[in-house]
């Protein structure tokens, strides 16, 4: 089963809204997701919100195959 809409945020696992304490980014992501939910999209759409993790290489290390 596919979700009707998924919003992609490229951050490390467990930090979906970004770094702890980064209220401005948290708000930006939540508002973007709410705007996306309001707009019409085809079922199964994955929408990239354009947020990227740049603090360090934590996300890349989590994605490496071990």
N, CA, C and O atoms as CSV, one atom per row, in Angstrom:
chain,resi,resn,atom,element,x,y,z
A,1,UNK,N,N,0.838,-1.173,0.000
A,1,UNK,CA,C,0.000,0.000,0.000
A,1,UNK,C,C,0.886,1.241,0.000
A,1,UNK,O,O,1.815,1.351,0.801
A,2,UNK,N,N,0.600,2.149,-0.881
A,2,UNK,CA,C,1.357,3.399,-0.955
A,2,UNK,C,C,0.653,4.475,-0.130
A,2,UNK,O,O,-0.574,4.494,-0.039
A,3,UNK,N,N,1.443,5.372,0.469
A,3,UNK,CA,C,0.802,6.519,1.127
A,3,UNK,C,C,0.228,7.443,0.056
A,3,UNK,O,O,0.713,7.459,-1.075
A,4,UNK,N,N,-0.779,8.194,0.400
A,4,UNK,CA,C,-1.347,9.125,-0.575
A,4,UNK,C,C,-0.356,10.253,-0.889
A,4,UNK,O,O,-0.315,10.764,-2.008
A,5,UNK,N,N,0.437,10.631,0.115
A,5,UNK,CA,C,1.442,11.670,-0.077
A,5,UNK,C,C,2.540,11.478,0.958
A,5,UNK,O,O,2.256,11.265,2.137
A,6,UNK,N,N,3.767,11.552,0.528
A,6,UNK,CA,C,4.910,11.519,1.452
A,6,UNK,C,C,5.769,12.740,1.171
A,6,UNK,O,O,5.980,13.110,0.016
A,7,UNK,N,N,6.262,13.364,2.233
A,7,UNK,CA,C,7.144,14.517,2.098
A,7,UNK,C,C,8.564,14.090,2.467
A,7,UNK,O,O,8.809,13.599,3.569
A,8,UNK,N,N,9.486,14.282,1.537
A,8,UNK,CA,C,10.879,13.888,1.726
A,8,UNK,C,C,11.659,15.029,2.364
A,8,UNK,O,O,11.633,16.166,1.892
A,9,UNK,N,N,12.351,14.698,3.448
A,9,UNK,CA,C,13.236,15.634,4.129
A,9,UNK,C,C,14.547,14.879,4.356
A,9,UNK,O,O,14.574,13.916,5.122
A,10,UNK,N,N,15.622,15.294,3.710
A,10,UNK,CA,C,16.885,14.569,3.803
A,10,UNK,C,C,17.658,14.978,5.050
A,10,UNK,O,O,18.519,15.857,5.019
A,11,UNK,N,N,17.319,14.309,6.146
A,11,UNK,CA,C,17.978,14.523,7.435
A,11,UNK,C,C,18.325,13.152,8.011
A,11,UNK,O,O,17.790,12.148,7.543
A,12,UNK,N,N,19.196,13.080,9.005
A,12,UNK,CA,C,19.507,11.797,9.620
A,12,UNK,C,C,18.263,11.176,10.249
A,12,UNK,O,O,17.352,11.880,10.683
A,13,UNK,N,N,18.245,9.849,10.290
A,13,UNK,CA,C,17.135,9.131,10.892
A,13,UNK,C,C,16.941,9.593,12.326
A,13,UNK,O,O,17.908,9.721,13.077
A,14,UNK,N,N,15.707,9.842,12.705
A,14,UNK,CA,C,15.404,10.294,14.044
A,14,UNK,C,C,15.411,11.808,14.204
A,14,UNK,O,O,15.015,12.326,15.249
A,15,UNK,N,N,15.857,12.517,13.178
A,15,UNK,CA,C,15.883,13.987,13.218
A,15,UNK,C,C,15.065,14.531,12.049
A,15,UNK,O,O,15.544,15.370,11.286
A,16,UNK,N,N,13.842,14.054,11.915
A,16,UNK,CA,C,13.000,14.368,10.772
A,16,UNK,C,C,12.828,15.858,10.537
A,16,UNK,O,O,12.759,16.301,9.390
A,17,UNK,N,N,12.759,16.630,11.605
A,17,UNK,CA,C,12.572,18.072,11.468
A,17,UNK,C,C,13.881,18.842,11.543
A,17,UNK,O,O,13.869,20.072,11.569
A,18,UNK,N,N,15.014,18.137,11.578
A,18,UNK,CA,C,16.303,18.807,11.650
A,18,UNK,C,C,16.897,18.722,13.040
A,18,UNK,O,O,16.443,17.940,13.875
A,19,UNK,N,N,17.899,19.521,13.279
A,19,UNK,CA,C,18.642,19.477,14.536
A,19,UNK,C,C,17.766,19.877,15.726
A,19,UNK,O,O,16.865,20.707,15.607
A,20,UNK,N,N,18.051,19.275,16.850
A,20,UNK,CA,C,17.361,19.615,18.090
A,20,UNK,C,C,17.577,21.098,18.385
A,20,UNK,O,O,18.706,21.587,18.336
A,21,UNK,N,N,16.505,21.804,18.688
A,21,UNK,CA,C,16.609,23.220,19.030
A,21,UNK,C,C,16.542,24.176,17.851
A,21,UNK,O,O,16.550,25.391,18.047
A,22,UNK,N,N,16.474,23.654,16.629
A,22,UNK,CA,C,16.406,24.505,15.437
A,22,UNK,C,C,14.944,24.798,15.110
A,22,UNK,O,O,14.396,24.291,14.131
A,23,UNK,N,N,14.327,25.628,15.950
A,23,UNK,CA,C,12.902,25.918,15.829
A,23,UNK,C,C,12.492,26.503,14.492
A,23,UNK,O,O,11.408,26.200,13.993
A,24,UNK,N,N,13.332,27.329,13.909
A,24,UNK,CA,C,12.997,27.942,12.617
A,24,UNK,C,C,12.878,26.880,11.532
A,24,UNK,O,O,11.965,26.928,10.708
A,25,UNK,N,N,13.797,25.925,11.532
A,25,UNK,CA,C,13.740,24.856,10.532
A,25,UNK,C,C,12.558,23.929,10.799
A,25,UNK,O,O,11.876,23.512,9.862
A,26,UNK,N,N,12.307,23.602,12.066
A,26,UNK,CA,C,11.165,22.748,12.415
A,26,UNK,C,C,9.884,23.360,11.863
A,26,UNK,O,O,9.077,22.684,11.226
A,27,UNK,N,N,9.717,24.646,12.120
A,27,UNK,CA,C,8.509,25.345,11.673
A,27,UNK,C,C,8.414,25.350,10.148
A,27,UNK,O,O,7.341,25.116,9.591
A,28,UNK,N,N,9.528,25.616,9.474
A,28,UNK,CA,C,9.552,25.650,8.008
A,28,UNK,C,C,9.129,24.300,7.421
A,28,UNK,O,O,8.360,24.255,6.461
A,29,UNK,N,N,9.628,23.207,7.994
A,29,UNK,CA,C,9.299,21.872,7.486
A,29,UNK,C,C,7.830,21.541,7.738
A,29,UNK,O,O,7.140,21.052,6.843
A,30,UNK,N,N,7.352,21.805,8.949
A,30,UNK,CA,C,5.954,21.504,9.266
A,30,UNK,C,C,5.012,22.312,8.375
A,30,UNK,O,O,4.039,21.768,7.853
A,31,UNK,N,N,5.290,23.600,8.199
A,31,UNK,CA,C,4.429,24.424,7.346
A,31,UNK,C,C,4.461,23.959,5.891
A,31,UNK,O,O,3.431,23.967,5.217
A,32,UNK,N,N,5.621,23.559,5.409
A,32,UNK,CA,C,5.724,23.044,4.030
A,32,UNK,C,C,4.925,21.747,3.877
A,32,UNK,O,O,4.258,21.546,2.862
A,33,UNK,N,N,4.990,20.876,4.872
A,33,UNK,CA,C,4.232,19.624,4.824
A,33,UNK,C,C,2.724,19.895,4.861
A,33,UNK,O,O,1.958,19.245,4.149
A,34,UNK,N,N,2.305,20.843,5.682
A,34,UNK,CA,C,0.885,21.189,5.742
A,34,UNK,C,C,0.400,21.805,4.433
A,34,UNK,O,O,-0.709,21.517,3.983
A,35,UNK,N,N,1.231,22.653,3.818
A,35,UNK,CA,C,0.869,23.220,2.508
A,35,UNK,C,C,0.746,22.102,1.474
A,35,UNK,O,O,-0.178,22.103,0.661
A,36,UNK,N,N,1.671,21.158,1.505
A,36,UNK,CA,C,1.636,20.039,0.556
A,36,UNK,C,C,0.376,19.205,0.748
A,36,UNK,O,O,-0.218,18.749,-0.229
A,37,UNK,N,N,-0.034,19.001,1.990
A,37,UNK,CA,C,-1.236,18.215,2.275
A,37,UNK,C,C,-2.481,18.926,1.759
A,37,UNK,O,O,-3.455,18.273,1.384
A,38,UNK,N,N,-2.460,20.231,1.736
A,38,UNK,CA,C,-3.600,21.018,1.272
A,38,UNK,C,C,-3.737,20.958,-0.251
A,38,UNK,O,O,-4.851,20.947,-0.775
A,39,UNK,N,N,-2.609,20.919,-0.959
A,39,UNK,CA,C,-2.614,20.874,-2.425
A,39,UNK,C,C,-2.982,19.481,-2.919
A,39,UNK,O,O,-2.822,18.495,-2.199
A,40,UNK,N,N,-3.474,19.406,-4.148
A,40,UNK,CA,C,-3.818,18.113,-4.742
A,40,UNK,C,C,-2.570,17.473,-5.343
A,40,UNK,O,O,-1.768,18.135,-6.003
A,41,UNK,N,N,-2.424,16.158,-5.098
A,41,UNK,CA,C,-1.321,15.374,-5.649
A,41,UNK,C,C,-1.863,14.012,-6.036
A,41,UNK,O,O,-2.832,13.527,-5.452
A,42,UNK,N,N,-1.233,13.404,-7.019
A,42,UNK,CA,C,-1.623,12.045,-7.397
A,42,UNK,C,C,-1.284,11.084,-6.263
A,42,UNK,O,O,-0.303,11.298,-5.551
A,43,UNK,N,N,-2.079,10.024,-6.080
A,43,UNK,CA,C,-1.765,9.041,-5.040
A,43,UNK,C,C,-0.350,8.490,-5.219
A,43,UNK,O,O,0.073,8.198,-6.338
A,44,UNK,N,N,0.361,8.353,-4.133
A,44,UNK,CA,C,1.714,7.823,-4.174
A,44,UNK,C,C,2.793,8.871,-4.410
A,44,UNK,O,O,3.967,8.527,-4.548
A,45,UNK,N,N,2.418,10.127,-4.458
A,45,UNK,CA,C,3.378,11.208,-4.697
A,45,UNK,C,C,4.377,11.312,-3.544
A,45,UNK,O,O,3.999,11.266,-2.373
A,46,UNK,N,N,5.643,11.450,-3.893
A,46,UNK,CA,C,6.690,11.748,-2.924
A,46,UNK,C,C,7.199,13.138,-3.263
A,46,UNK,O,O,7.773,13.358,-4.329
A,47,UNK,N,N,6.984,14.064,-2.355
A,47,UNK,CA,C,7.316,15.462,-2.585
A,47,UNK,C,C,8.573,15.834,-1.805
A,47,UNK,O,O,8.601,15.746,-0.577
A,48,UNK,N,N,9.603,16.246,-2.521
A,48,UNK,CA,C,10.853,16.677,-1.884
A,48,UNK,C,C,10.671,18.103,-1.379
A,48,UNK,O,O,10.440,19.018,-2.169
A,49,UNK,N,N,10.773,18.294,-0.060
A,49,UNK,CA,C,10.597,19.619,0.526
A,49,UNK,C,C,11.846,20.490,0.399
A,49,UNK,O,O,11.814,21.665,0.764
A,50,UNK,N,N,12.941,19.933,-0.111
A,50,UNK,CA,C,14.143,20.716,-0.365
A,50,UNK,C,C,15.037,20.937,0.845
A,50,UNK,O,O,16.004,21.694,0.766
A,51,UNK,N,N,14.729,20.289,1.960
A,51,UNK,CA,C,15.561,20.426,3.154
A,51,UNK,C,C,16.706,19.416,3.087
A,51,UNK,O,O,16.481,18.239,2.805
A,52,UNK,N,N,17.915,19.868,3.343
A,52,UNK,CA,C,19.101,19.014,3.311
A,52,UNK,C,C,19.864,19.142,4.620
A,52,UNK,O,O,19.961,20.232,5.184
A,53,UNK,N,N,20.397,18.043,5.095
A,53,UNK,CA,C,21.227,18.028,6.297
A,53,UNK,C,C,22.634,18.413,5.882
A,53,UNK,O,O,23.226,17.752,5.029
A,54,UNK,N,N,23.177,19.460,6.464
A,54,UNK,CA,C,24.523,19.906,6.086
A,54,UNK,C,C,25.457,20.004,7.282
A,54,UNK,O,O,26.617,20.381,7.119
A,55,UNK,N,N,24.981,19.672,8.485
A,55,UNK,CA,C,25.780,19.853,9.695
A,55,UNK,C,C,27.022,18.963,9.719
A,55,UNK,O,O,28.083,19.405,10.160
A,56,UNK,N,N,26.910,17.729,9.255
A,56,UNK,CA,C,28.035,16.790,9.234
A,56,UNK,C,C,27.666,15.637,8.316
A,56,UNK,O,O,26.713,15.748,7.544
A,57,UNK,N,N,28.402,14.528,8.383
A,57,UNK,CA,C,28.138,13.403,7.497
A,57,UNK,C,C,27.288,12.316,8.160
A,57,UNK,O,O,27.302,11.171,7.709
A,58,UNK,N,N,26.554,12.651,9.214
A,58,UNK,CA,C,25.783,11.645,9.946
A,58,UNK,C,C,24.792,10.923,9.035
A,58,UNK,O,O,24.682,9.699,9.097
A,59,UNK,N,N,24.080,11.651,8.201
A,59,UNK,CA,C,23.107,11.003,7.310
A,59,UNK,C,C,23.806,10.029,6.372
A,59,UNK,O,O,23.321,8.914,6.182
A,60,UNK,N,N,24.918,10.416,5.787
A,60,UNK,CA,C,25.629,9.531,4.857
A,60,UNK,C,C,26.101,8.273,5.581
A,60,UNK,O,O,25.989,7.176,5.033
A,61,UNK,N,N,26.626,8.408,6.799
A,61,UNK,CA,C,27.074,7.238,7.556
A,61,UNK,C,C,25.916,6.290,7.855
A,61,UNK,O,O,26.099,5.073,7.857
A,62,UNK,N,N,24.730,6.832,8.106
A,62,UNK,CA,C,23.574,5.997,8.386
A,62,UNK,C,C,23.116,5.228,7.149
A,62,UNK,O,O,22.549,4.143,7.272
A,63,UNK,N,N,23.350,5.771,5.974
A,63,UNK,CA,C,22.907,5.130,4.750
A,63,UNK,C,C,23.899,4.110,4.192
A,63,UNK,O,O,23.557,3.348,3.288
A,64,UNK,N,N,25.122,4.087,4.722
A,64,UNK,CA,C,26.131,3.165,4.216
A,64,UNK,C,C,25.750,1.723,4.534
A,64,UNK,O,O,25.250,1.418,5.617
A,65,UNK,N,N,25.995,0.857,3.576
A,65,UNK,CA,C,25.733,-0.569,3.765
A,65,UNK,C,C,26.861,-1.141,4.607
A,65,UNK,O,O,28.037,-0.943,4.302
A,66,UNK,N,N,26.500,-1.846,5.661
A,66,UNK,CA,C,27.530,-2.420,6.524
A,66,UNK,C,C,27.578,-3.902,6.402
A,66,UNK,O,O,28.391,-4.550,7.061
